[in-house]
Amino acid sequence: MTPRRRIVLVGALALLVGFTMPTLTKWALGTLWYQGRGFCDVGLPGASRVCGAAYTLAEPLYRLTGLAVLLVALVGVWAAAVWCLRPVRDLAGPISYVGPQNLGHRVRPRGNDELARLARSIDEMMERIAAGYEGQRRFAANASHELRTPLAVQRTLIEVGMARALSAEQLELLTGQLLETNERNERLIEGLLALSESDQGLRSRLPQRLDEIVGMVLASYQERAEAAGVSVESHLEPRMVMGERVLLERLVSNLVENAIKYNRPGGTLTVTVGRDPALVVVNTGQVVPAEAVAGLFEPFRRLARDRTNHSGGAGLGLAIARSITQAHDGLIAARPAEHGGLRVDVQLPERP
């Protein structure tokens, strides 16, 4: 029986007792009074003395009777409350055993009453917790792999250098490879720190000119774009947003850097700042399958299936961009561009 039905049943019984108890009490007391009065009116020897003593004890007896009735009523109310809430207690039992080892446990209720809706909400919450736990586990595994691979390369290069004497050219090549691997480790650690910082939210919200931030970032990446053979086009309208300038610069930098890195020689990079969306970054790189776009925002996820081909990146650019956008109460979405490449739209709330 559901809690609602139990409460309705207890309420109906309480109303029934409340209506009938005064009538029964009045009838019982009236009957005793009438019979006692008749005994005293008979005039038997000693009757008056007995009746006087009975009348003297009647008032305390009535008070004790009232206290006894009140105590019984309180016990009954407590028992009724325990009985009504028993389904909730039965639901709490299975939930108390849920832990990291059995996040797949679900209540799976039947019916559509309040308790069933509560149990379904708990199941949905467990789904979100399990997804977050699995995401953290996958993130830790991927981070371990990303760090282990360059460390293994460094160890191999060092062992090769210690195993035999190297010529000047070989030593220069070895140190260059070590330096390149070390720089990649630095970029990976820096990306992890930036991702952790953006996941913590904003420390302050100040008015920022998004068009000025984008213009400054594009100017800093102009030489890199020219070296990659990518032409840059920008359409910047004045736009004010609330947020942290450092994180907004990192958001734009990640999008622009990815658009240059995964572009083609002779391609273009188009950056637009406007009303809705606030920021659009489009490049003309390789064709991106539509089903692979959503996965690009996951940490360490790249379009290339070969995990050893990092192309100088750690696979954290779009993941950091998504985290920064969410910290600014915005939305970020991507879709394949019309002529190859990727289009990224960022929606940010305007300054109130």
C-alpha positions as CSV (number, residue, x, y, z in Angstrom):
1,M,0.0,0.0,0.0
2,T,1.3,3.4,-1.0
3,P,2.0,6.1,1.7
4,R,-0.8,8.2,0.3
5,R,-3.4,5.4,0.8
6,R,-2.0,4.7,4.3
7,I,-2.4,8.3,5.3
8,V,-5.9,8.5,3.9
9,L,-6.9,5.4,5.8
10,V,-5.4,6.6,9.0
11,G,-7.1,10.0,8.6
12,A,-10.5,8.3,8.0
13,L,-10.1,6.2,11.1
14,A,-9.1,9.2,13.1
15,L,-12.2,11.1,12.0
16,L,-14.4,8.2,12.8
17,V,-12.9,7.9,16.3
18,G,-13.2,11.6,16.8
19,F,-16.9,11.7,15.9
20,T,-17.9,8.6,18.0
21,M,-15.6,8.9,21.0
22,P,-17.4,12.0,22.6
23,T,-20.8,10.4,22.1
24,L,-19.7,7.1,23.7
25,T,-18.0,8.8,26.6
26,K,-21.1,11.0,27.3
27,W,-23.4,7.9,27.1
28,A,-21.1,5.9,29.5
29,L,-20.7,8.7,32.0
30,G,-24.4,9.5,31.9
31,T,-25.4,5.8,32.5
32,L,-23.0,5.5,35.5
33,W,-24.3,8.8,37.0
34,Y,-27.9,7.8,36.6
35,Q,-27.3,4.4,38.2
36,G,-25.3,5.8,41.1
37,R,-27.9,8.5,41.7
38,G,-30.6,5.8,41.9
39,F,-28.6,3.8,44.4
40,C,-28.1,6.9,46.6
41,D,-31.8,7.8,46.4
42,V,-32.9,4.4,47.8
43,G,-32.1,5.5,51.3
44,L,-30.5,2.4,52.5
45,P,-28.5,2.6,55.8
46,G,-25.0,3.9,55.0
47,A,-25.8,4.8,51.4
48,S,-25.3,8.5,51.8
49,R,-21.8,7.9,53.3
50,V,-20.9,5.6,50.4
51,C,-22.3,8.0,47.8
52,G,-20.3,10.9,49.3
53,A,-17.1,9.0,49.1
54,A,-17.8,8.0,45.5
55,Y,-18.5,11.6,44.5
56,T,-15.2,12.7,46.2
57,L,-13.2,10.1,44.1
58,A,-15.1,10.8,40.8
59,E,-13.2,13.9,39.8
60,P,-9.6,12.4,40.1
61,L,-10.8,9.3,38.4
62,Y,-12.1,11.3,35.5
63,R,-8.8,13.1,35.2
64,L,-6.8,9.8,35.2
65,T,-9.2,8.5,32.6
66,G,-8.6,11.5,30.4
67,L,-4.8,11.1,30.7
68,A,-5.0,7.5,29.9
69,V,-7.1,8.3,26.8
70,L,-4.5,11.0,25.8
71,L,-1.6,8.5,26.2
72,V,-3.4,5.9,24.1
73,A,-4.1,8.5,21.4
74,L,-0.4,9.6,21.3
75,V,0.8,5.9,21.0
76,G,-1.8,5.4,18.3
77,V,-0.7,8.5,16.4
78,W,3.0,7.4,16.6
79,A,2.2,3.9,15.4
80,A,0.1,5.3,12.6
81,A,2.9,7.6,11.5
82,V,5.4,4.7,11.5
83,W,3.0,2.6,9.5
84,C,2.5,5.3,7.0
85,L,6.2,6.0,6.5
86,R,7.2,2.4,6.3
87,P,7.4,2.4,2.4
88,V,9.9,5.3,2.7
89,R,12.0,3.3,5.2
90,D,11.9,0.3,2.9
91,L,13.1,2.5,0.1
92,A,16.0,3.8,2.2
93,G,17.4,0.3,2.8
94,P,18.5,-0.5,-0.8
95,I,19.9,3.0,-1.3
96,S,22.1,2.9,1.8
97,Y,24.1,0.0,0.2
98,V,25.0,2.0,-3.0
99,G,28.7,2.8,-3.3
100,P,31.4,3.0,-5.9
101,Q,31.5,-0.7,-6.3
102,N,27.8,-1.0,-7.3
103,L,26.8,2.2,-9.0
104,G,24.8,0.2,-11.4
105,H,22.2,-0.6,-8.7
106,R,18.7,0.8,-9.5
107,V,15.4,0.9,-7.6
108,R,13.2,0.4,-10.7
109,P,9.9,1.2,-9.0
110,R,6.4,0.3,-10.2
111,G,3.4,2.6,-10.3
112,N,3.1,6.3,-10.6
113,D,2.5,7.5,-7.0
114,E,4.8,9.9,-5.1
115,L,7.1,7.2,-3.9
116,A,7.5,5.8,-7.3
117,R,8.4,9.2,-8.7
118,L,10.9,9.7,-5.9
119,A,12.5,6.3,-6.7
120,R,12.7,7.2,-10.4
121,S,14.4,10.5,-9.6
122,I,16.9,8.6,-7.5
123,D,17.5,6.2,-10.4
124,E,18.1,9.2,-12.7
125,M,20.4,10.8,-10.2
126,M,22.4,7.5,-10.0
127,E,22.6,7.5,-13.8
128,R,24.2,10.9,-13.7
129,I,26.6,10.0,-10.8
130,A,27.6,6.8,-12.6
131,A,28.2,8.7,-15.9
132,G,30.3,11.3,-14.0
133,Y,32.3,8.6,-12.1
134,E,32.9,6.7,-15.4
135,G,34.0,10.0,-17.0
136,Q,36.5,10.7,-14.2
137,R,37.8,7.2,-14.4
138,R,38.2,7.4,-18.2
139,F,39.8,10.8,-17.8
140,A,42.4,9.5,-15.4
141,A,43.2,6.5,-17.6
142,N,43.6,8.8,-20.7
143,A,45.7,11.2,-18.7
144,S,47.9,8.4,-17.5
145,H,48.3,7.1,-21.1
146,E,49.1,10.6,-22.4
147,L,51.8,11.1,-19.8
148,R,53.2,7.6,-20.0
149,T,53.8,7.7,-23.7
150,P,56.2,10.7,-23.9
151,L,57.9,9.6,-20.7
152,A,58.6,6.2,-22.3
153,V,60.0,8.0,-25.3
154,Q,62.3,10.1,-23.1
155,R,63.5,7.0,-21.3
156,T,64.3,5.3,-24.6
157,L,66.2,8.3,-25.9
158,I,68.2,8.6,-22.7
159,E,69.0,4.8,-22.7
160,V,70.2,5.1,-26.3
161,G,72.4,8.0,-25.5
162,M,73.9,6.2,-22.5
163,A,74.5,2.9,-24.4
164,R,77.0,4.2,-26.9
165,A,79.1,7.2,-27.8
166,L,77.3,9.6,-30.0
167,S,78.6,11.9,-32.7
168,A,77.8,15.6,-32.6
169,E,75.0,15.2,-35.1
170,Q,73.5,12.3,-33.3
171,L,73.7,14.2,-30.0
172,E,72.1,17.2,-31.5
173,L,69.3,15.0,-32.9
174,L,68.8,13.2,-29.5
175,T,68.7,16.5,-27.5
176,G,66.2,17.9,-30.0
177,Q,63.9,15.0,-29.7
178,L,64.2,15.2,-25.9
179,L,63.4,18.9,-25.9
180,E,60.4,18.3,-28.2
181,T,59.0,15.5,-25.9
182,N,59.6,17.7,-22.8
183,E,57.7,20.6,-24.4
184,R,54.8,18.3,-25.2
185,N,54.7,17.3,-21.5
186,E,54.7,20.9,-20.5
187,R,51.8,21.6,-22.9
188,L,49.9,18.6,-21.5
189,I,50.4,19.6,-17.9
190,E,49.5,23.2,-18.7
191,G,46.3,22.0,-20.4
192,L,45.3,19.9,-17.4
193,L,45.8,22.8,-15.1
194,A,43.7,25.1,-17.3
195,L,41.0,22.5,-17.5
196,S,41.0,22.1,-13.7
197,E,40.9,25.9,-13.2
198,S,38.0,26.4,-15.6
199,D,36.0,23.5,-14.1
200,Q,36.1,25.4,-10.7
201,G,34.1,28.3,-12.2
202,L,34.7,32.0,-12.2
203,R,36.3,33.9,-9.4
204,S,34.9,37.2,-10.7
205,R,32.6,38.6,-13.4
206,L,33.6,41.9,-15.0
207,P,32.5,43.5,-18.3
208,Q,34.8,42.4,-21.1
209,R,35.0,43.5,-24.8
210,L,34.9,40.1,-26.7
211,D,35.8,41.8,-30.0
212,E,38.9,43.3,-28.5
213,I,40.0,40.0,-27.0
214,V,39.5,38.2,-30.3
215,G,41.4,40.9,-32.2
216,M,44.4,40.6,-29.8
217,V,44.4,36.8,-30.0
218,L,44.3,36.9,-33.8
219,A,47.2,39.4,-33.9
220,S,49.3,37.0,-31.7
221,Y,48.6,34.1,-34.0
222,Q,49.2,35.9,-37.3
223,E,52.7,34.7,-37.8
224,R,51.8,31.1,-37.0
225,A,48.9,31.3,-39.5
226,E,51.3,32.6,-42.2
227,A,53.8,29.9,-41.5
228,A,51.0,27.3,-41.9
229,G,49.8,28.9,-45.2
230,V,46.4,29.8,-43.7
231,S,44.8,33.2,-44.4
232,V,42.8,34.8,-41.6
233,E,39.5,36.7,-42.0
234,S,37.8,38.4,-39.2
235,H,34.4,40.2,-38.8
236,L,34.4,41.8,-35.3
237,E,31.4,43.7,-34.0
238,P,31.4,45.3,-30.6
239,R,30.2,42.8,-28.0
240,M,30.2,43.0,-24.2
241,V,30.2,39.9,-22.1
242,M,30.6,39.2,-18.4
243,G,33.5,37.0,-17.3
244,E,37.2,36.7,-16.7
245,R,39.5,38.1,-19.3
246,V,42.2,35.4,-18.9
247,L,39.7,32.6,-19.4
248,L,38.1,34.3,-22.3
249,E,41.5,34.8,-23.9
250,R,42.2,31.1,-23.4
251,L,38.9,30.1,-25.0
252,V,39.6,32.2,-28.1
253,S,43.2,31.0,-28.3
254,N,42.3,27.3,-28.1
255,L,39.7,27.7,-30.9
256,V,42.0,29.7,-33.1
257,E,45.0,27.4,-32.5
258,N,42.9,24.3,-33.3
259,A,41.6,26.0,-36.5
260,I,45.1,26.7,-37.6
261,K,46.6,23.4,-36.6
262,Y,44.0,21.3,-38.3
263,N,43.7,23.4,-41.4
264,R,45.3,22.8,-44.8
265,P,47.9,24.8,-46.7
266,G,46.1,27.6,-48.6
267,G,43.1,27.3,-46.4
268,T,41.3,30.0,-44.5
269,L,40.3,30.8,-40.9
270,T,37.2,32.9,-40.4
271,V,36.5,34.4,-37.0
272,T,33.2,36.4,-36.4
273,V,32.1,38.2,-33.3
274,G,28.4,39.2,-33.3
275,R,25.2,39.0,-31.4
276,D,24.0,35.5,-31.7
277,P,26.2,33.5,-31.6
278,A,28.8,35.7,-29.9
279,L,31.7,33.9,-31.5
280,V,32.1,31.8,-34.6
281,V,35.3,30.1,-35.7
282,V,35.4,28.3,-39.0
283,N,38.4,26.6,-40.7
284,T,38.8,24.7,-44.0
285,G,40.6,21.6,-42.8
286,Q,39.9,17.9,-43.5
287,V,36.3,16.7,-43.7
288,V,34.9,15.9,-40.2
289,P,32.3,13.2,-39.9
290,A,29.1,14.5,-38.2
291,E,29.0,11.6,-35.8
292,A,32.6,12.4,-34.6
293,V,32.0,16.1,-33.8
294,A,30.5,15.5,-30.3
295,G,33.5,13.4,-29.2
296,L,36.0,16.1,-30.0
297,F,34.9,18.0,-26.9
298,E,36.0,15.1,-24.7
299,P,39.5,15.3,-23.1
300,F,42.3,13.6,-25.2
301,R,39.8,12.9,-28.0
302,R,41.2,13.6,-31.5
303,L,39.8,13.0,-34.9
304,A,42.8,10.8,-35.9
305,R,42.4,7.3,-34.6
306,D,46.2,6.9,-34.2
307,R,46.8,8.0,-30.6
308,T,50.6,8.4,-31.2
309,N,50.0,11.1,-33.8
310,H,49.5,14.1,-31.6
311,S,50.5,16.8,-34.1
312,G,51.9,18.8,-31.2
313,G,48.6,18.8,-29.3
314,A,47.4,17.1,-26.2
315,G,43.8,16.7,-27.2
316,L,42.5,19.2,-24.6
317,G,41.8,22.3,-26.6
318,L,38.1,21.8,-27.2
319,A,37.6,20.3,-23.8
320,I,39.0,23.4,-22.2
321,A,37.0,25.6,-24.5
322,R,33.8,23.8,-23.4
323,S,34.7,24.1,-19.7
324,I,35.4,27.8,-20.0
325,T,32.1,28.4,-21.9
326,Q,30.1,26.6,-19.3
327,A,31.8,28.6,-16.6
328,H,30.5,31.7,-18.3
329,D,27.0,30.3,-18.5
330,G,27.3,29.9,-22.2
331,L,26.9,27.1,-24.8
332,I,29.4,25.8,-27.3
333,A,28.5,23.6,-30.3
334,A,30.3,22.4,-33.4
335,R,29.3,21.0,-36.8
336,P,31.2,20.1,-40.0
337,A,31.9,23.2,-42.1
338,E,30.4,23.4,-45.6
339,H,33.7,22.9,-47.5
340,G,35.5,20.7,-45.0
341,G,36.8,21.6,-41.6
342,L,34.9,22.5,-38.5
343,R,32.6,25.4,-37.5
344,V,32.4,26.2,-33.7
345,D,29.7,28.4,-32.4
346,V,29.9,30.0,-28.9
347,Q,26.9,31.6,-27.3
348,L,27.6,33.9,-24.3
349,P,25.1,35.9,-22.3
350,E,25.3,39.7,-23.0
351,R,26.1,42.1,-20.3
352,P,22.9,43.0,-18.4
